[in-house]
């Protein structure tokens, strides 16, 4: 530090150097050196690094943990869509008795198994019908009638249908879920980064203002002692106490700002088991190292954003779903033609078994077939829905083009801000060094009685302001880097 270096510098040779060594001015100088040294020999506090802070958020923050639920939600939707392909058991029973006569007794049971692809369904049924007044076409052998066959769509539903479209859309929603997950994580970490560097700024402001107050208070007590001894005018004590009081007010405000900044950081801290944590009073933020970001880093961010940015991933997911919708509604324009064919056979006779050679076993001549044909005359509903989906596809294409361009420009703008802040920080470092030179020179002149306390306080206050501005630029630089990565759709 400036003051430590000054304390180690030999006293300038002067014809009256022996008198200076014993003068109240030299005593004041020694007191100031003691204060500076005490400020930097205090017990070191534990540093809570930004990387540890981010790691805690990634592991335990509720919003980050919530983002993992997006995938689980999509998996549940996929399972729900797969349910349309589950085999189904069914049974239907209907019986009527009146006047001790069984009018009819219908019982049909079976199994339906969807077979993908192609929308083909395998169906097996067993019918056992009895009664005096049943429909002749429903008469079956005494042991019942067994049927095995297929239902095949030849028009609508041949290439895709409602079931397959729903499943594929649920699978495409995985991209949307991943985009939402990344966006939520990135936003949470970006807000945390801003809170962390605000805490760093508040901490450094408090340190610098507290250091200035301690110096002003010590200088006031020394000047008061000199005035008591008659070596300084009493009005100098007024100048010294005004400076001390002003810096005390600034210190109190800086202390409040620091406490509030710590509270904001604490809102991001959680323990395993979703227990909130408070930032310990003994920890301090790390002092950042301003590393210059090379152009290749920005190019890597541009390439990554073009492929993995959450906003683009979300639009890609929407495009996939719309493509599935378009394919489905193109199928709906076709006529609906469903063909079903089943082989029939009576079941085995109790005590005898099944006779494969019987004329009532599964033979080509024992069958039933069916054909269903439906075609709306104008197809206005289907054609209108298809056109609507195509318009939405065009909107997504245009939206993605504009979003991609906006993202790339935002990344370049964010990088320009980082570069500018880096240059400003370098210039501010030089300004602080120059102000330190002025303060050292003014302090030397004051020690020799060639300057006033007002000028020393002015130089020192200016140095404190410049140092605070330097810390503000450091914090802005780190937040600008976080903004750059957030704009690129990723994290530090």
HELIX and SHEET records of a PDB file:
HELIX    1   1 UNK A    2  UNK A    8  1                                   7    
HELIX    2   2 UNK A   17  UNK A   21  1                                   5    
HELIX    3   3 UNK A   24  UNK A   40  1                                  17    
HELIX    4   4 UNK A   50  UNK A   60  1                                  11    
HELIX    5   5 UNK A   62  UNK A   82  1                                  21    
HELIX    6   6 UNK A   83  UNK A   85  5                                   3    
HELIX    7   7 UNK A  136  UNK A  138  5                                   3    
HELIX    8   8 UNK A  162  UNK A  229  1                                  68    
HELIX    9   9 UNK A  234  UNK A  266  1                                  33    
HELIX   10  10 UNK A  295  UNK A  308  1                                  14    
HELIX   11  11 UNK A  310  UNK A  332  1                                  23    
HELIX   12  12 UNK A  380  UNK A  447  1                                  68    
HELIX   13  13 UNK A  453  UNK A  487  1                                  35    
SHEET    1   A 2 UNK A  46  UNK A  48  0                                        
SHEET    2   A 2 UNK A 283  UNK A 285  1                                        
SHEET    1   B 6 UNK A  88  UNK A  98  0                                        
SHEET    2   B 6 UNK A 101  UNK A 115 -1                                        
SHEET    3   B 6 UNK A 120  UNK A 127 -1                                        
SHEET    4   B 6 UNK A 145  UNK A 153 -1                                        
SHEET    5   B 6 UNK A 336  UNK A 346 -1                                        
SHEET    6   B 6 UNK A 367  UNK A 374 -1                                        
SHEET    1   C 2 UNK A 270  UNK A 271  0                                        
SHEET    2   C 2 UNK A 275  UNK A 276 -1                                        
END                                                                             
